[in-house]
Amino acid sequence: MTEKQLKQAKSQLPQGEKFDRAYRAFEGGIRLISKKADGTETRYKVIFDADDNVRIERF
């Protein structure tokens, strides 16, 4: 994932959630984890389109 793609993914996080980390999933693909102020984590699947733009989908 490039810096541009990471920035796109971070901009799509819901308000109040902050990027925590990303990792390559065993099944393939990339997962992104965000944290809320109370410490709870939310996982997202990173999806790439034909132009290498990124969108995230709650996992």
DADACOR-V519730 format. One record per residue. RES is the residue in three letters. SS is DSSP state (a for helix, b for strand, c for the rest). NEAR is the number of other ideal C-beta (glycine too) atoms within 12 Angstrom. D_CENTER is the distance of its C-alpha to the mean C-alpha in Angstrom with 1 decimal. Layout:
# DADACOR-V519730
res	ss	near	d_center
RES	SS	NEAR	D_CENTER
RES	SS	NEAR	D_CENTER
This chain:
# DADACOR-V519730
res	ss	near	d_center
MET	c	25	10.5
THR	c	15	12.5
GLU	a	10	12.4
LYS	a	15	12.6
GLN	a	24	9.5
LEU	a	20	7.5
LYS	a	15	9.5
GLN	a	24	8.9
ALA	a	31	5.2
LYS	a	25	6.5
SER	a	18	9.4
GLN	c	24	8.1
LEU	c	28	7.6
PRO	c	16	10.9
GLN	c	10	13.8
GLY	c	12	14.4
GLU	b	26	11.0
LYS	b	20	10.1
PHE	b	25	7.5
ASP	b	20	9.2
ARG	b	19	8.2
ALA	b	25	6.7
TYR	b	17	9.3
ARG	b	13	11.2
ALA	c	16	12.2
PHE	c	8	15.9
GLU	c	10	16.0
GLY	c	10	14.4
GLY	c	21	11.1
ILE	b	28	7.9
ARG	b	27	6.0
LEU	b	37	3.4
ILE	b	27	6.1
SER	b	29	7.4
LYS	b	19	11.2
LYS	b	17	13.8
ALA	c	10	17.1
ASP	c	10	18.8
GLY	c	11	16.7
THR	c	14	15.2
GLU	b	19	11.8
THR	b	24	9.4
ARG	b	24	7.4
TYR	b	30	5.2
LYS	b	24	6.3
VAL	b	35	5.5
ILE	b	23	8.9
PHE	b	21	11.2
ASP	c	11	14.4
ALA	c	6	17.8
ASP	c	10	17.5
ASP	c	14	14.4
ASN	c	19	12.5
VAL	b	29	8.9
ARG	b	21	7.9
ILE	b	32	5.6
GLU	b	18	8.0
ARG	b	19	8.8
PHE	c	18	10.0
